Structure formats: structure tokens, C-alpha cells
Amino acid sequence: MAQAPSTDPREALYAAARAWRDDDPDPTTRSELDALLVLAESGDEAAGADLADRFVGMLEFGTAGLRGALGAGPNRMNRSVVIRAAAGLTAYLKDEGGVGERPCVVIGFDARYNSDVFARDTAAVVIAAGGRALLLPQPLPTPVLAFAIRHLGADAGVMVTASHNPPQDNGYKVYLGDGSQIVPPADADIARHIAAVERVADVPRAHEGWETLGERLLSDYLDAVVTVVDPGSPRDLSIVHTSLHGVGHGTVHEAFLRAGFAAPIAVDEQAVPDPDFPTVAFPNPEEKGAIDLALARAREVRCDLVIANDPDADRCAAAILDPATGDWRMLRGDEVGALLGAHLVARGVDRRDVFANSIVSSRLLASIARAAGIRHEETLTGFKWISRVEGLRYGYEEALGYCVAPDLVRDKDGVSAALLLAELAAGLKAEGRTLSDLLDDLAIAHGVHATDSFAVRVDDLAQIDVLMGRLRADAPVTVAGTDVARLDDLSRGDGGLPPTDGLRFLLADDSRVIVRPSGTEPKVKVYLEVIEPVATPEDLDRSRAVAETRLAAVRTDLERLTAL
């Protein structure tokens, strides 16, 4: 008589781990899992907890594709997970994507650990399934991959990157043939095909047959991207640039030279790609301290502007010399977003053009668009939504993402954004003015739009549901002493947008608060904005001070309301 399977959850976990190990094509992660199993089975509690976390479920495939820590097991980024994802994507393209039996997929990768390996695995799966795989020739920025999809007429694109995540992470970003990132229902359809893969050993993989693209692709991207600036506009500008150990250095520098600018002054310690990101605690230009080396370099060389890209160069940060303090300060993403929008308006817009930004971004761009007589749209967070706005001329989100040339790249592009910002700064410099002066002009014309944000990090993802549930069940009727005039539950589609987990509080004084779970990290993000009118140019400083006081009060209340 056959023995009944064990009901001990630990034995079930060990059995699942052994089955995964035996199906893993990578000797490194096989050994890693084997060693962890030995420790866990010997009674090591930490190893047991680690093993359980790796097998809590399959790393979820969604509109952000895949993103997670490198390591063995289904809840990590590894070759087994990537091969399954590639098989699921290819099956989706053939079965539901309407592209026939020979889908063409262009594949890019950054310089993180295993990015090149995951890219080749993807190519091997596509080829074995009868498709065509085009592999970028070297680690390159995400915008180059996004450009390549439409430029080469591909049916889909894959970018292996974790963008600005910590060094231990990697990711897998998927685009369809329109050059935009996937949105529902494509994400769920692809996920369903991924789930149908029972064993990696059953996924055919070719040993050759993919095409490694030449340098022509990058040259084509650069030729296209320099067209975002007017060839007759001023070029006298000194820039310090950092790529934060990512893949943007060479592409950005070549773009500036082709556009007629002087080569940016590099932060040498951060110019060479390094997956360990040794000089920064967190390779995200939004994070405190991330661009300290760039600011130090700016103080040395007395430049006009500091530009920073995140590791895959799809985001662009900037710092300016603050006339109030005499020192350098980072511009908020909303400030750069407004500056670029105002610059495009000044250069001339068509009445059919549309500006767009995510709901968590400032409402200043909407005011700029309204004054210019063009349409403005708010979208859900992420360029997968912004890039799909019909008639889009320009879109941005506060997290340093800007789409300034949607006809070239239907995604955020830190290279073209850097060029356009440099053109604006050079033009102002030729007039004896600065970006700070233009920010003053925008505040006088449209009111001070003061923004802030903070994150509530969690150790357990269940805490996110608890926090959001609490805010829904016991929503505040006042914030910072001001009545809540309207509460939108974004999960119900309030406000006319597709349903997403989040809450939007609109206060009686036109302040706004949005609370939403992060799509890529274990945290809840809180976005704040107050608008303070400016009666006359002489009142600007006073209006800014009032706005900052109001903003601080709103933040204090929201920190209390979102405390775990």
C-alpha cells in the first residue's frame, strides 16, 4: 500500500524546494538552494524562514513585468523564473497577440548581475519557439530598447533591468509592439501563459539563431533623440553629469556631443557601470545622498547645471544653484516636469497636442496646458498609462520620468529629457536668466504648487492592506484643520480612471493628498500638494512661505494617519 504524502508543511516545503532545484538549469542557484535545504533540514530557523520566503509563491508578473531579489527559488529573480517568463510571453504573442507563429522580440539589458544571462535565455526561448530574437549589442539604457521596438518593427520588447532598485535586485520589463509597456489585460494574459509552464526542463531553448544587433541601432537612436532640440538654439552651457554606476554615461555624452553641446563633465567615480553601485547607498537620484558626488563636482567646476540619470537612464534628475542659499539643490520631479512643459509651450504647440501626467504629480502642468489652450489629461501612475494618451505631445510623472518625444520613445527617457532641459537652461542663460527665474515666473502665473511625498515601509506586505483598509473604514473628515471636500476611492474607479488601489483626498482649500501602495517596493506612498495663489510678483516669497507652512501641516497629519 502506497504511503500517504506527508501533511507536515515543512516536509512539503522541502519537497517543493528539491523539485525546483532538480529543474533549475543554473548550477549556481542549484547549489545555493541545496545549501539552504541542508541548513533548513538540520533545524536552522533562519534558513527555514529564508527557504519559506523563496517558496511563498511565484514572483508575480504584472504591469511592471517582474522585479525582485536575485537568488534561487520561485519568489526570486533567476534563470528558471526568466525562462518561464520568456516562454509565457512568446506563447502569448503567438496565441493571443495576433502576430502569427513567428513573433519578433527585441531584447535589451543593463549591467546588473545576470542581466546579460537573462537576456540570452530570453532569446534562446524565442528562437526555439519559432520566433525571431534581436539582442541589443551591449548594456544600454532602457530608452534605447523602447526606441528599438518600433524602429525595428518588433512585436514585443524585453528589457532586463531593475532600474533604480538596490544592487541585489533585477527585473524583466515587457513592452508590446506599440512601444509601450504592457497594461491590463495583457499582463494577466501573459501571466496565465507563464503559469502553464510546469517545468523549465520542458521549455525548448536554442543554442544559437538569435541576431545580435550592431552599433547602427544606437547610432539611429542618437540621431533621432538629438532632434528634440532646436539646432539653432543656444549651446553655451556647462553641465556635470552622473550615471550613478549605470549604463547611461556613454549614451548621454554622445547625445550631447551630437546635439552640439560641450561634453558633460563626468563624475568619474560613477561613470563606469558597476552592479555593486559602490558609492551610493541606493542607486536612485531621488534618494538623499545619491548625487552628493555630482554636487561636489559642481562646486569644484562652477557649472551651470547638474544632471543625473538612474542606472538604466530612463529617469532624469537635475540640480541648480539656489539663489536663496548660494548652494546647489535638487529640483523636485514636479519642478522639472513643469519646466519642460513650459519650454515646449514656449517653443510652440499645436492645438491638437495633449500634455499628461500621473495623478500623483503636480497639477501645475494642467494649469500650464490650460493657459496654452491645449488639452491635459491625468492618468494612473506609470508610463504604461501616460504613453497611451491619444495625441500625447509631452508627459511626465513626479518620480523623475519624462516623455518629451513620444513619437520616438513611448516611455520615459532620461536622455532626451536631459537634452531638452539643457536646451532650456542654455536659452535662459543667453538671456541672463536661470531655471530658478523660470520657476518664479510659473509660480507667479499659476500659483505656488508646493509638493512633497513620503513612504511608509512595511516588513510584511499584509500591513499594506491593513493600512489602506483602515483609511477607507475611518477616513479623516479634516486634514491639517481643513475639511476634506471629496474622497475618491481609486479602487472603485472614482474620478473616471481605471480602478487601482489608492485614495485621493481633495481638501476645501485645494490641497490634495494621495495614498497608494507602491507597485515595485514594499511600501505605501503618500503624495501631497498645496496651491497658494500669488497676488503680485512682490508677494512670491510670502506665498511660498505660506505654502510651505500649509504643506508641513498636511504632512504632519498624514504621517500620523498612516503610522503603523
Disulfide bonds with the S-S distance in Angstrom:
none
